[in-house]
Amino acid sequence: MLKRYVLFSTVIFLLFSCSRFLDTDPEPVTVSGIVTNSSGEPIEGAMVSILSPSPEETTTTDGDGVYEFSRIIEEAVSYSMEISKDGYDSRTEEFVADPSNGPDFPNVQLSETGSDNNNDDDSGNDDGDEVEGTTGGAASIILDNLSDSSINIAETGGNVNSTFTFVVQDSAGRALDANGAVDVEFMITSGPGGNEAITPEVVRTGDDGTATASLFSGNIAGNVKIEAKVERTDIDLTIRSKPILLTIHGGFPDLDHFSIAAEVSNFEGFIVNGNRNQIDVIVGDKFSNPVKPGTTVYFNTTGGIIQGSGETDDDGQITVDLISGDPRPADGYATITAFTFNDEDEEITKEIDVLFSAGPSNDNITVTPNTFDIPANGSESFDMVVTDTNGNPLPSGTTITVEPPEGMAVEGDVEVTIPNSLTGGEGVTEFSFTARDTDDENNDSQDVSIVILVETPEGYTARKTIRGMKAKTF
C-alpha cells in the first residue's frame, strides 16, 4: 500500500512540476480594417500586404471591403502595410498595433488612378471620423502642411523661414485629441551646417493633434532634412515621421564671387557670320554660395551680338552665346560685359576680352631665313611667325603644316594646332623648325622647296613656299 502511495505522489508531483515550467504559446488574435474608395464605398478584391514585421502576409478584401489577419500581438509593434487594387493608386501605411488600445489595423481609402482626390496624409482617413470613440495612443506622425519648400540664406532680405505642421495619429488614423496630447520633437537630420535651426524644437500637440514649428536658414546654402519624433515611454517606443526636404538658396550677387569666361578666347569671328562662342558666368553670394536660382544677369558686347540676359541655375551658372557678326572690332578684340545687382541694388560688372580672329594670308606667314643652302647631310634651322590678317593669333583649332621636299626631313613645329589663346607668342604665333638632308643616294645639287600650309576650322587657307638649294656631295 505504501509503494502505491509513493508512486501516486510521484506522478502528481511530476505533473505539477511540468505544469509550472511548461511555456504556454500566446494565442493569435484577428485584426482587421476596411478599404474604401474616395466616395466611402467598400472595395472588394483589394490586395493588402504586411511588409514588416515578419512574417510577411497578403490577403484580399471581401465584398464589404474588410481585410483580416491573424497575428500574435503581445506589445506595441510598428507595422508597414501596402494596399493596392487595379484602377487605384496604391499606398503604404505606417502604423503601430498597440494591444493596450485594441490592436486594430487602419481603415484605408484608395483614390482612383488619375483622380484629384488623393489624400494628403498617409492614414487613409480624411479627418479621422471613420472610427468612432476616444482616440488611442500615438502611432504615426504625418506632415500636414509646409509653407515653403525653399527659403533664402539669412541676411539676404528674402524669405528666410518655412513653417511646417505635423499631425500625430493613433493606429486607426485619427488625429489625437487634447486628452491624448504628446510632445513632438523636431530635428534637423542633415543640413549644410550654416547655423540653420528649428524654433521651437519641442511642441505639444493641440486639440487637433497638430504641432507646428519653423525652420530658419543659416548662412550656408544647401538641402535640409527635417524629422518629427514622439517618444512613447509607456510602451518604450519611438515614432518617427518620414523626413521632409527643404532647400536653402543663396543670397544676392557679390562682386568678389562673380566671374566670366569664354569657351574660346580666339574664335573665328572676324570674317565668318553666325559663329557661336559660349560665354559662361558664375555668380555667388558673399558667403561663397551660389546665388538664388533665377537671378538675372545681363550681357552686352562691343563686337558681334550676344544674347541679352540669362537666369542662374542651382549652381549660380549662366551660359549665353556670343555670335559673330557686325560690328567687327577694328583690332579684332571685343569686350564682353556681364552685369547684375547686389544686395544694395548697386550694379556690379565683370568683363572679358574675346578675339575675333581673322583668316590667314601668305603675307602673314614669315620664315627666317627665307632662302637656304643645305649642304649634303647637313641641316638648317628656321624661325616662323604665323598670324591672321590683323596680326593676331589665328583661330583656335587652326592647323599649320610644314611639308619638306623629297630627300629632306623637317623636325620641330611642323604639325601645329593653334591653341585657345588671347595673345600671341611661342607656340601660338611663333614657331621654329629644322630641315635636314636625308638623301644618301642623289649627290646632285638641286633646287628644293619647303611649303607651309595653314587652314582654319572654317576652311580658310594660306600657303607659303620658301626655296633653296640642297648641295651636292663631294
C-alpha positions as CSV (number, residue, x, y, z in Angstrom):
1,M,0.0,0.0,0.0
2,L,2.9,2.3,0.8
3,K,4.5,1.7,-2.6
4,R,1.3,2.6,-4.4
5,Y,1.0,5.8,-2.4
6,V,4.6,6.8,-3.1
7,L,4.2,6.1,-6.8
8,F,0.9,8.1,-6.9
9,S,2.6,11.0,-5.1
10,T,5.5,11.0,-7.5
11,V,3.2,11.1,-10.6
12,I,1.2,14.0,-9.1
13,F,4.5,15.8,-8.3
14,L,5.8,15.4,-11.8
15,L,2.6,16.6,-13.4
16,F,2.6,19.6,-11.1
17,S,6.2,20.4,-11.9
18,C,5.6,20.1,-15.7
19,S,2.6,22.4,-15.4
20,R,4.8,25.0,-13.6
21,F,7.6,25.0,-16.2
22,L,5.7,24.4,-19.4
23,D,5.6,27.5,-21.6
24,T,2.2,28.4,-22.9
25,D,2.3,29.7,-26.5
26,P,0.5,33.1,-27.0
27,E,-2.7,32.9,-29.0
28,P,-3.0,34.9,-32.2
29,V,-5.8,37.5,-32.5
30,T,-7.8,38.6,-35.5
31,V,-7.0,42.2,-36.6
32,S,-9.0,43.8,-39.4
33,G,-9.7,47.0,-41.3
34,I,-11.7,48.3,-44.2
35,V,-10.6,49.5,-47.6
36,T,-12.9,52.1,-49.4
37,N,-12.8,54.3,-52.4
38,S,-12.9,58.1,-52.4
39,S,-16.7,58.0,-52.0
40,G,-16.5,55.8,-49.0
41,E,-17.8,52.7,-50.8
42,P,-16.1,49.4,-49.9
43,I,-13.6,48.0,-52.4
44,E,-13.7,44.2,-53.0
45,G,-10.6,42.3,-54.0
46,A,-8.1,44.9,-52.9
47,M,-4.7,43.3,-52.1
48,V,-3.4,44.1,-48.6
49,S,0.2,43.0,-47.8
50,I,2.1,43.2,-44.5
51,L,5.7,44.2,-45.4
52,S,7.0,44.3,-41.9
53,P,7.4,42.9,-39.3
54,S,7.8,39.3,-40.4
55,P,6.2,37.1,-41.3
56,E,5.1,38.9,-44.5
57,E,1.5,38.1,-45.4
58,T,-1.0,39.1,-48.1
59,T,-4.8,38.9,-48.1
60,T,-7.7,40.5,-50.1
61,T,-10.7,42.4,-49.0
62,D,-14.2,40.8,-49.1
63,G,-17.4,42.3,-50.5
64,D,-17.6,44.7,-47.6
65,G,-14.1,45.9,-48.2
66,V,-12.9,44.1,-45.0
67,Y,-9.5,42.6,-44.7
68,E,-8.3,40.4,-41.8
69,F,-5.0,39.0,-40.5
70,S,-4.4,36.6,-37.7
71,R,-1.4,37.9,-35.7
72,I,0.3,37.5,-32.4
73,I,0.4,41.0,-30.8
74,E,1.8,41.0,-27.3
75,E,3.2,44.5,-27.3
76,A,3.1,47.7,-29.4
77,V,4.7,46.9,-32.7
78,S,5.4,49.2,-35.8
79,Y,3.8,47.8,-39.0
80,S,4.3,48.7,-42.6
81,M,1.5,47.6,-44.9
82,E,0.8,48.1,-48.7
83,I,-2.7,48.3,-50.2
84,S,-3.3,48.1,-53.9
85,K,-6.0,47.5,-56.5
86,D,-6.2,47.8,-60.3
87,G,-7.5,51.2,-61.2
88,Y,-6.5,52.8,-57.9
89,D,-3.3,54.4,-56.6
90,S,-1.6,52.1,-54.3
91,R,-0.5,53.4,-50.9
92,T,1.7,52.4,-48.0
93,E,0.6,52.6,-44.3
94,E,3.0,53.0,-41.4
95,F,1.2,52.5,-38.0
96,V,1.6,50.9,-34.6
97,A,-0.5,48.0,-33.5
98,D,-0.9,48.5,-29.7
99,P,-2.7,45.8,-27.7
100,S,-3.4,48.4,-24.9
101,N,-5.7,50.3,-27.3
102,G,-7.0,47.3,-29.2
103,P,-4.7,46.2,-32.0
104,D,-7.0,47.1,-34.8
105,F,-5.4,47.8,-38.2
106,P,-6.2,51.0,-40.1
107,N,-9.1,51.7,-42.4
108,V,-7.7,52.8,-45.8
109,Q,-9.1,54.9,-48.6
110,L,-7.7,54.4,-52.1
111,S,-8.1,57.1,-54.8
112,E,-8.9,56.2,-58.3
113,T,-5.9,56.4,-60.6
114,G,-5.7,59.9,-62.2
115,S,-8.2,61.4,-59.8
116,D,-7.7,64.6,-57.8
117,N,-8.9,63.0,-54.6
118,N,-5.6,61.8,-53.4
119,N,-5.3,62.1,-49.6
120,D,-2.5,64.3,-48.3
121,D,-2.0,62.1,-45.3
122,D,-0.9,58.5,-45.1
123,S,-3.7,57.4,-42.8
124,G,-6.4,56.5,-45.3
125,N,-8.8,58.7,-43.3
126,D,-9.7,62.2,-44.4
127,D,-10.4,63.6,-41.0
128,G,-10.3,60.7,-38.5
129,D,-14.1,60.4,-38.2
130,E,-14.4,57.0,-39.8
131,V,-13.6,55.3,-36.5
132,E,-15.7,56.3,-33.5
133,G,-14.7,56.6,-29.9
134,T,-11.8,58.0,-27.9
135,T,-8.5,58.2,-29.8
136,G,-5.8,55.8,-28.8
137,G,-2.1,56.5,-28.3
138,A,0.3,58.0,-30.8
139,A,1.0,55.6,-33.7
140,S,2.2,57.8,-36.6
141,I,3.3,61.3,-37.5
142,I,2.2,62.8,-40.8
143,L,3.2,66.0,-42.5
144,D,0.1,68.2,-42.7
145,N,1.4,71.4,-44.2
146,L,4.6,73.0,-45.4
147,S,4.6,76.8,-46.1
148,D,7.7,76.8,-48.4
149,S,9.9,74.0,-49.7
150,S,12.7,76.5,-50.4
151,I,13.9,79.6,-48.5
152,N,16.8,82.0,-48.8
153,I,20.0,82.2,-47.0
154,A,20.0,84.5,-43.9
155,E,20.7,88.2,-44.2
156,T,19.6,88.4,-47.9
157,G,16.3,90.2,-47.5
158,G,14.3,87.3,-48.9
159,N,12.1,84.7,-47.1
160,V,14.4,83.1,-44.6
161,N,12.0,80.7,-42.8
162,S,9.5,78.0,-43.6
163,T,6.7,76.8,-41.3
164,F,5.7,73.2,-41.1
165,T,2.9,71.3,-39.3
166,F,2.7,67.6,-38.4
167,V,-0.3,65.8,-37.2
168,V,0.0,62.9,-34.7
169,Q,-2.5,60.0,-35.3
170,D,-3.5,56.8,-33.5
171,S,-3.4,53.4,-35.0
172,A,-6.8,54.0,-36.6
173,G,-5.6,57.1,-38.4
174,R,-7.4,59.5,-36.1
175,A,-5.7,62.8,-35.0
176,L,-5.0,62.7,-31.3
177,D,-7.4,64.8,-29.2
178,A,-6.5,67.0,-26.2
179,N,-6.6,64.1,-23.8
180,G,-4.0,62.2,-25.8
181,A,-1.7,65.2,-26.4
182,V,2.0,64.4,-26.7
183,D,5.3,66.3,-27.1
184,V,6.7,66.3,-30.7
185,E,10.4,66.9,-31.1
186,F,11.6,68.4,-34.3
187,M,15.2,67.6,-35.5
188,I,17.4,68.6,-38.4
189,T,18.8,65.2,-39.5
190,S,21.1,66.7,-42.2
191,G,21.9,70.1,-43.5
192,P,24.6,72.4,-44.8
193,G,25.8,73.3,-41.3
194,G,25.3,77.1,-41.6
195,N,23.6,77.6,-38.2
196,E,20.2,76.7,-39.6
197,A,17.7,76.0,-36.8
198,I,14.2,74.9,-35.9
199,T,12.1,77.0,-33.5
200,P,10.6,75.7,-31.3
201,E,12.3,72.3,-31.1
202,V,9.5,70.7,-29.0
203,V,5.8,71.3,-29.4
204,R,2.8,69.9,-27.5
205,T,0.0,68.7,-29.8
206,G,-3.2,70.7,-29.8
207,D,-6.8,69.7,-29.8
208,D,-6.5,68.5,-33.4
209,G,-3.3,66.5,-32.9
210,T,-1.1,69.1,-34.7
211,A,2.3,70.5,-33.8
212,T,3.8,73.5,-35.7
213,A,7.3,74.9,-35.8
214,S,9.6,76.8,-38.3
215,L,12.9,76.2,-39.9
216,F,15.2,79.3,-40.1
217,S,18.0,79.4,-42.6
218,G,21.7,80.0,-41.7
219,N,24.5,81.5,-43.7
220,I,25.2,78.5,-46.0
221,A,23.0,77.2,-48.8
222,G,22.1,73.6,-49.3
223,N,19.4,71.0,-48.6
224,V,17.9,70.4,-45.1
225,K,16.1,67.2,-43.9
226,I,13.7,67.5,-41.0
227,E,12.2,64.8,-38.9
228,A,9.5,64.8,-36.3
229,K,9.7,62.3,-33.3
230,V,7.4,61.2,-30.5
231,E,8.6,59.1,-27.6
232,R,6.0,56.6,-26.2
233,T,7.6,56.0,-22.8
234,D,4.5,54.0,-21.7
235,I,5.4,51.2,-24.2
236,D,9.1,52.1,-24.8
237,L,8.5,53.0,-28.5
238,T,9.9,55.8,-30.7
239,I,7.7,57.0,-33.5
240,R,9.3,59.0,-36.3
241,S,7.9,60.8,-39.3
242,K,9.1,60.4,-42.9
243,P,11.9,63.1,-43.5
244,I,10.8,66.2,-45.3
245,L,13.3,68.0,-47.6
246,L,13.7,71.8,-47.8
247,T,16.3,73.8,-49.8
248,I,18.1,76.9,-48.6
249,H,19.1,79.1,-51.6
250,G,22.0,81.5,-51.7
251,G,21.8,85.3,-51.4
252,F,22.4,88.3,-53.6
253,P,25.2,88.5,-56.1
254,D,28.6,89.6,-54.7
255,L,31.3,91.1,-56.9
256,D,34.1,89.0,-55.3
257,H,32.2,85.9,-56.3
258,F,31.2,87.0,-59.8
259,S,33.2,85.5,-62.7
260,I,33.0,85.4,-66.5
261,A,34.9,83.2,-69.1
262,A,34.7,82.5,-72.8
263,E,34.8,78.9,-74.2
264,V,37.2,80.1,-76.9
265,S,39.4,83.1,-76.5
266,N,40.3,83.3,-80.2
267,F,37.3,82.2,-82.2
268,E,36.9,82.5,-85.9
269,G,34.6,85.5,-85.9
270,F,36.2,88.3,-87.9
271,I,35.2,87.1,-91.4
272,V,32.6,84.4,-90.5
273,N,29.0,85.3,-89.7
274,G,27.0,83.3,-87.2
275,N,29.9,81.6,-85.5
276,R,29.0,81.0,-81.8
277,N,31.2,81.3,-78.8
278,Q,29.9,80.2,-75.4
279,I,30.2,82.7,-72.6
280,D,29.9,81.3,-69.1
281,V,29.1,83.2,-65.9
282,I,29.1,82.0,-62.3
283,V,27.5,84.2,-59.6
284,G,27.9,83.6,-55.9
285,D,26.8,85.5,-52.8
286,K,29.1,86.9,-50.0
287,F,29.1,83.6,-48.2
288,S,30.5,81.9,-51.4
289,N,27.3,80.0,-52.1
290,P,25.5,80.0,-55.4
291,V,23.0,82.9,-55.7
292,K,19.3,82.1,-55.7
293,P,18.3,80.2,-58.8
294,G,16.6,82.6,-61.3
295,T,18.9,85.5,-60.5
296,T,19.2,87.6,-63.8
297,V,22.5,88.6,-65.4
298,Y,22.6,90.9,-68.3
299,F,25.1,91.0,-71.2
300,N,26.5,93.3,-73.9
301,T,29.4,93.3,-76.4
302,T,31.5,95.7,-78.4
303,G,31.7,93.1,-81.3
304,G,29.1,90.9,-82.9
305,I,25.9,90.3,-80.9
306,I,25.2,88.5,-77.7
307,Q,22.1,87.1,-76.0
308,G,20.9,89.8,-73.7
309,S,20.4,88.0,-70.4
310,G,20.1,84.7,-68.6
311,E,19.0,83.3,-65.3
312,T,21.2,81.4,-62.9
313,D,20.7,77.7,-62.3
314,D,21.0,75.9,-59.0
315,D,24.8,76.3,-59.2
316,G,24.7,80.0,-59.9
317,Q,25.7,79.4,-63.6
318,I,24.5,81.0,-66.8
319,T,25.6,80.3,-70.4
320,V,24.9,82.6,-73.3
321,D,26.2,82.8,-76.9
322,L,28.4,85.4,-78.5
323,I,27.6,85.4,-82.2
324,S,30.0,86.7,-84.8
325,G,28.7,89.5,-87.0
326,D,28.9,93.3,-87.3
327,P,30.2,95.4,-85.8
328,R,33.6,93.7,-86.1
329,P,36.2,95.2,-83.7
330,A,38.9,97.1,-85.7
331,D,41.8,95.4,-83.9
332,G,40.0,92.1,-83.5
333,Y,39.4,92.4,-79.8
334,A,35.8,92.7,-78.4
335,T,34.9,93.3,-74.8
336,I,32.0,91.2,-73.3
337,T,30.3,92.7,-70.2
338,A,28.1,90.9,-67.7
339,F,26.3,92.8,-65.0
340,T,23.8,92.2,-62.3
341,F,22.8,93.9,-58.9
342,N,24.0,93.3,-55.4
343,D,22.1,93.4,-52.1
344,E,22.3,97.2,-52.1
345,D,20.7,97.3,-55.6
346,E,24.0,98.5,-57.0
347,E,25.2,97.4,-60.4
348,I,28.2,95.0,-60.3
349,T,30.1,94.2,-63.5
350,K,32.6,91.8,-64.9
351,E,34.3,92.0,-68.3
352,I,36.3,89.7,-70.6
353,D,38.0,90.3,-73.9
354,V,37.4,87.9,-76.8
355,L,39.5,87.9,-80.0
356,F,37.6,87.8,-83.3
357,S,40.3,86.0,-85.2
358,A,40.6,86.7,-88.9
359,G,41.8,84.3,-91.7
360,P,45.3,83.5,-92.8
361,S,47.2,85.1,-95.7
362,N,50.5,84.4,-97.5
363,D,51.8,87.8,-96.3
364,N,51.2,86.8,-92.7
365,I,53.5,83.8,-92.9
366,T,57.1,84.9,-92.2
367,V,60.0,82.4,-92.3
368,T,63.6,83.4,-91.4
369,P,65.8,82.7,-93.4
370,N,63.5,82.8,-96.4
371,T,66.1,81.0,-98.6
372,F,68.5,78.3,-97.7
373,D,71.5,76.3,-98.9
374,I,71.7,73.0,-97.1
375,P,74.9,71.0,-97.6
376,A,74.9,67.3,-98.1
377,N,73.9,65.5,-94.9
378,G,73.5,69.0,-93.4
379,S,70.7,70.9,-91.8
380,E,69.2,74.4,-91.5
381,S,67.1,76.0,-88.6
382,F,64.2,78.3,-89.3
383,D,62.1,80.7,-87.3
384,M,58.5,81.1,-88.4
385,V,55.8,83.7,-87.4
386,V,52.2,83.0,-88.5
387,T,49.2,85.3,-87.7
388,D,45.8,86.3,-89.0
389,T,45.5,89.2,-91.3
390,N,45.2,91.6,-88.3
391,G,48.5,90.3,-86.9
392,N,46.6,88.5,-84.1
393,P,46.6,84.7,-83.3
394,L,44.8,82.6,-85.8
395,P,41.5,80.9,-84.7
396,S,41.8,78.2,-82.1
397,G,42.0,74.9,-83.9
398,T,43.8,76.2,-87.0
399,T,46.4,73.8,-88.3
400,I,49.9,74.7,-89.6
401,T,51.8,72.0,-91.5
402,V,55.4,72.2,-92.8
403,E,56.0,70.0,-95.8
404,P,59.6,69.1,-96.8
405,P,60.7,68.2,-100.3
406,E,61.8,64.6,-101.3
407,G,65.1,63.8,-99.7
408,M,64.7,66.1,-96.8
409,A,63.1,65.8,-93.4
410,V,61.7,68.5,-91.0
411,E,61.6,68.5,-87.3
412,G,60.1,70.8,-84.6
413,D,56.9,72.8,-85.0
414,V,56.0,71.1,-88.2
415,E,52.4,69.9,-87.3
416,V,50.8,72.6,-85.2
417,T,47.3,73.2,-83.9
418,I,46.7,76.8,-82.7
419,P,45.7,76.6,-79.0
420,N,43.0,78.6,-77.2
421,S,44.9,81.9,-76.6
422,L,44.0,85.6,-76.5
423,T,47.6,86.7,-77.2
424,G,50.4,85.6,-79.4
425,G,53.8,84.2,-78.5
426,E,55.7,81.0,-78.6
427,G,53.5,78.1,-79.7
428,V,50.7,80.5,-80.7
429,T,52.2,82.8,-83.4
430,E,55.9,82.0,-83.1
431,F,57.4,78.7,-84.1
432,S,60.7,77.0,-85.2
433,F,61.7,74.0,-87.2
434,T,64.8,72.4,-88.7
435,A,65.2,71.0,-92.2
436,R,67.7,68.2,-92.7
437,D,69.1,66.4,-95.8
438,T,68.3,62.7,-95.7
439,D,69.1,61.7,-99.4
440,D,72.2,59.4,-99.3
441,E,71.8,58.3,-103.0
442,N,71.5,61.5,-105.0
443,N,74.7,63.6,-105.0
444,D,73.5,66.2,-107.4
445,S,72.9,69.8,-106.2
446,Q,69.2,70.7,-106.7
447,D,66.6,73.3,-106.1
448,V,64.1,72.3,-103.4
449,S,61.1,74.0,-101.7
450,I,59.7,73.8,-98.2
451,V,55.9,74.5,-98.1
452,I,54.0,75.9,-95.1
453,L,50.2,75.2,-95.2
454,V,47.7,77.0,-93.0
455,E,44.0,76.0,-92.6
456,T,41.4,77.4,-90.2
457,P,38.5,75.4,-88.8
458,E,36.1,77.1,-91.3
459,G,38.3,76.0,-94.2
460,Y,40.2,79.3,-95.0
461,T,43.7,78.5,-96.2
462,A,47.1,80.1,-97.0
463,R,50.3,78.8,-98.4
464,K,53.9,79.9,-98.2
465,T,56.8,78.4,-100.1
466,I,60.5,79.0,-99.4
467,R,63.1,77.9,-101.9
468,G,66.7,76.9,-101.6
469,M,69.5,74.6,-102.6
470,K,70.3,71.2,-101.4
471,A,74.1,70.9,-102.1
472,K,76.0,68.2,-103.9
473,T,78.1,65.6,-102.1
474,F,81.8,65.9,-102.8
